[in-house]
Amino acid sequence: MKKYKLYQVDAFTEKLFGGNPAAVCPLDEWLDDDLLQKIAMENNLAETAFYVKQSDGYEIRWFTPSVEVDLCGHATLAAAYVIFHYEDYEGDSIRFYSLRSGILAVNRKYDELILDFPVDEFRSTSVTKEIENCFDKKPVEAYKGKSDYMLVYEKESDIIEIRPNFEFIAKLQARGVIITAKGETVDFVSRFFAPQSGVIEDPVTGSAHTTLTPYWAGKLNKTELTAMQLSNRKGHLRCKLSDKRVEIGGRAQLYFKGDIYIQD
């Protein structure tokens, strides 16, 4: 029987039971992929982050209950929160490395953590019948990024009131679908749906803001933006576009820490 530490952290929130919960599992060495997936499935959260300390930082991977994903913002923020507060880390900057997404830095500034992620590469695409079928409102624009579709709507109330059709969303060849509009009290709002990745609606999706930030920076002609993800738990983010990188800032709260036991 082997024992591994496990943390659960609410990311992109100033208070517990808000933002997006993520599990964080520090490892001394990588376990088999099948076991990593089983642990994530057992945790039954949108994402579980696993990391292994390296000589110059930490290698990190992210799993939903059903698949490994290329990038996850809220679980990276949660992992950094654990390292800063519970793993005897000294310093204010953490260097993560992902085989799928490259170098990912997280910097601590007072009680806020700031993700430094690469900008998503996205392009305009047609609003096809397959896309129209996904929601009860037709978007005014559609884009396809590295992992997700992004659909743009006229106003914030569209994002709040929209009714997703998960059967059709699950058929799209993508990690998931971002929907977004200009915000009333923040620069932009969004929601994120990914039934094809085992996540019906993600409470707060940091990685989606690598697409959202450059899009809204261009539309609003500003590089520093405020954002809100309008899930039931809600998430608050500060975003900054800097050349080919996006800074995504937020806070986090620890929910629990404990151990899991895996039979040899």
C-alpha positions in Angstrom: 0.0 0.0 0.0 1.4 3.4 -1.0 0.4 6.7 0.3 0.2 10.0 -1.7 -0.7 13.5 -0.5 -3.9 15.0 -1.9 -5.2 18.6 -1.7 -8.4 20.2 -2.9 -8.3 23.9 -3.6 -11.0 26.3 -4.8 -9.3 28.4 -7.5 -10.2 31.9 -8.8 -12.1 32.9 -5.7 -11.6 34.9 -2.5 -13.9 32.6 -0.5 -14.5 28.9 0.0 -17.2 27.2 -2.1 -16.6 29.7 -4.9 -14.5 29.5 -8.0 -13.4 26.1 -9.4 -12.4 23.2 -7.2 -9.3 21.3 -8.3 -7.5 18.3 -6.8 -3.7 18.5 -6.5 -1.5 15.4 -6.1 2.2 15.9 -5.6 4.3 12.9 -6.8 8.0 11.9 -6.4 7.9 10.2 -9.8 5.3 9.6 -12.5 2.8 6.8 -12.0 1.3 4.9 -14.9 -1.1 7.0 -17.0 -3.9 4.5 -16.3 -3.5 5.0 -12.6 -3.4 8.8 -12.9 -6.7 8.6 -14.8 -8.2 6.4 -12.2 -7.2 8.8 -9.4 -8.8 11.7 -11.4 -11.9 9.7 -12.0 -12.2 8.9 -8.3 -11.7 12.5 -7.3 -14.6 13.3 -9.7 -13.6 17.0 -10.0 -13.3 18.9 -13.3 -9.5 18.6 -13.0 -6.8 16.9 -11.0 -3.3 18.3 -11.3 -0.3 16.0 -10.8 3.2 17.3 -10.6 6.7 16.0 -10.1 9.6 18.2 -8.8 12.5 18.6 -11.3 15.8 20.3 -10.8 14.6 23.5 -12.4 10.9 23.5 -11.5 7.9 21.1 -11.7 6.6 19.0 -14.5 2.8 19.1 -14.5 -0.1 17.2 -16.0 -3.9 17.6 -15.8 -6.7 15.0 -16.0 -10.5 15.4 -16.1 -12.4 12.3 -14.9 -12.2 10.9 -18.4 -9.2 12.3 -20.3 -5.8 14.1 -20.0 -6.0 17.6 -21.3 -3.3 19.9 -22.9 -3.7 22.8 -20.5 -5.7 23.7 -17.4 -5.5 27.1 -15.7 -7.4 26.7 -12.5 -5.7 23.4 -11.6 -2.3 25.0 -12.3 -3.2 27.9 -10.0 -4.3 25.4 -7.4 -1.0 23.5 -7.7 0.9 26.7 -7.3 -1.1 27.6 -4.2 -0.3 24.2 -2.7 3.5 24.6 -3.5 3.6 28.1 -2.1 1.7 27.4 1.1 2.1 23.7 2.0 5.2 22.3 0.3 7.9 24.4 2.0 8.6 26.5 -1.2 10.7 29.6 -0.9 10.4 32.3 -3.5 7.6 34.1 -5.4 7.8 32.4 -8.8 7.2 28.8 -9.8 8.3 27.4 -13.1 6.0 24.6 -14.4 6.7 22.6 -17.5 4.1 20.7 -19.6 5.0 18.3 -22.4 1.8 19.5 -24.1 2.0 23.3 -23.4 5.6 24.2 -22.7 6.8 26.6 -19.9 4.1 27.9 -17.6 5.0 30.3 -14.8 3.0 31.3 -11.7 4.0 34.4 -9.8 2.9 35.4 -6.4 2.0 39.0 -5.8 0.7 39.6 -2.3 -2.3 37.2 -1.9 -2.9 36.9 -5.7 -1.4 34.3 -8.0 -0.7 35.2 -11.6 -0.5 32.5 -14.3 1.8 33.3 -17.3 0.4 31.2 -20.2 1.0 31.3 -24.0 -1.7 33.0 -26.1 -4.0 30.6 -27.9 -4.0 30.7 -31.7 -7.5 31.0 -32.9 -9.2 31.7 -36.2 -12.7 32.8 -37.3 -15.0 30.0 -38.4 -18.5 29.6 -39.8 -21.5 29.3 -37.6 -22.4 25.9 -38.9 -25.6 24.0 -38.2 -23.6 21.7 -35.8 -22.7 24.8 -33.8 -26.2 26.3 -33.9 -27.6 23.1 -32.5 -25.5 23.4 -29.4 -27.4 26.3 -27.9 -30.8 27.9 -28.1 -29.3 31.3 -29.1 -27.3 31.8 -32.3 -23.9 33.4 -31.8 -22.9 36.5 -33.7 -19.3 35.2 -34.2 -17.5 31.8 -34.0 -13.8 31.0 -33.6 -11.8 27.8 -33.3 -8.7 27.7 -31.1 -6.2 25.0 -30.4 -8.5 23.1 -28.1 -11.9 24.9 -28.0 -14.6 26.6 -29.9 -15.4 30.2 -28.8 -18.8 31.6 -29.6 -19.5 35.4 -29.2 -22.9 36.7 -28.2 -24.4 40.2 -28.1 -24.8 40.8 -24.4 -24.2 39.4 -20.9 -27.8 38.3 -20.4 -27.4 36.0 -23.4 -24.6 34.2 -21.5 -26.7 34.0 -18.3 -29.9 32.8 -19.9 -28.6 30.5 -22.6 -29.6 26.8 -22.7 -26.9 24.4 -23.8 -27.7 21.2 -25.7 -25.1 18.8 -24.3 -25.8 16.1 -26.8 -24.7 18.3 -29.7 -21.9 20.0 -27.8 -20.4 16.5 -27.1 -20.3 15.8 -30.8 -18.0 18.8 -31.6 -14.4 17.9 -32.3 -12.9 20.0 -29.5 -12.1 19.9 -25.8 -15.2 22.1 -25.2 -17.0 25.4 -26.1 -16.5 28.8 -24.6 -19.4 31.3 -24.8 -18.7 35.0 -24.2 -20.1 38.5 -24.3 -19.1 42.0 -23.2 -19.7 42.4 -19.5 -21.9 44.9 -17.6 -19.7 45.3 -14.5 -16.5 43.6 -15.9 -14.9 43.8 -19.3 -16.2 40.4 -20.5 -18.1 37.4 -19.2 -18.0 33.8 -20.2 -19.1 30.2 -19.6 -17.5 26.9 -20.6 -19.0 23.5 -21.5 -17.0 20.3 -22.2 -19.2 17.2 -21.9 -16.9 15.5 -24.4 -14.1 15.9 -21.9 -16.2 14.7 -18.9 -17.0 18.3 -17.7 -20.6 19.3 -18.2 -20.0 23.0 -17.2 -16.7 24.1 -15.8 -17.1 26.6 -13.0 -14.0 28.7 -13.9 -11.7 27.9 -16.9 -8.3 29.6 -16.7 -7.1 28.2 -20.0 -10.1 29.5 -21.8 -8.8 33.0 -21.0 -5.8 32.4 -23.3 -8.4 32.7 -26.1 -10.8 35.2 -24.4 -8.1 37.7 -23.4 -6.6 38.4 -26.9 -10.0 38.5 -28.4 -11.4 41.1 -26.0 -8.2 43.0 -25.9 -8.6 43.6 -29.6 -12.3 44.4 -29.4 -12.0 46.8 -26.4 -8.6 48.2 -27.4 -7.0 47.6 -24.0 -4.5 45.1 -22.7 -5.6 44.8 -19.0 -9.1 43.4 -18.5 -11.4 42.2 -15.8 -13.4 39.0 -16.3 -16.1 36.9 -14.7 -17.1 33.3 -15.5 -20.9 33.1 -14.9 -21.2 29.6 -13.6 -23.2 28.9 -10.4 -20.0 29.2 -8.3 -18.7 32.2 -10.3 -15.1 33.1 -10.8 -13.2 36.4 -10.9 -10.1 36.9 -13.0 -7.8 39.7 -14.0 -6.2 39.3 -17.4 -3.3 41.0 -19.1 -2.2 40.6 -22.7 1.6 40.9 -23.2 2.9 40.0 -26.7 2.3 36.3 -27.1 1.6 35.6 -23.4 -1.4 36.1 -21.2 -1.3 36.8 -17.5 -4.3 35.5 -15.6 -4.6 36.5 -12.0 -6.7 35.1 -9.2 -6.9 33.9 -5.6 -7.4 30.5 -4.1 -8.6 28.8 -0.9 -7.7 25.4 0.6 -10.7 23.1 1.2 -8.9 20.0 2.5 -5.5 18.2 2.6 -5.1 14.5 3.3 -3.8 11.2 1.9 -4.9 8.7 -0.6 -3.9 5.0 -0.4 -3.1 2.9 -3.5 -2.5 -0.8 -3.4 0.8 -2.0 -4.9 
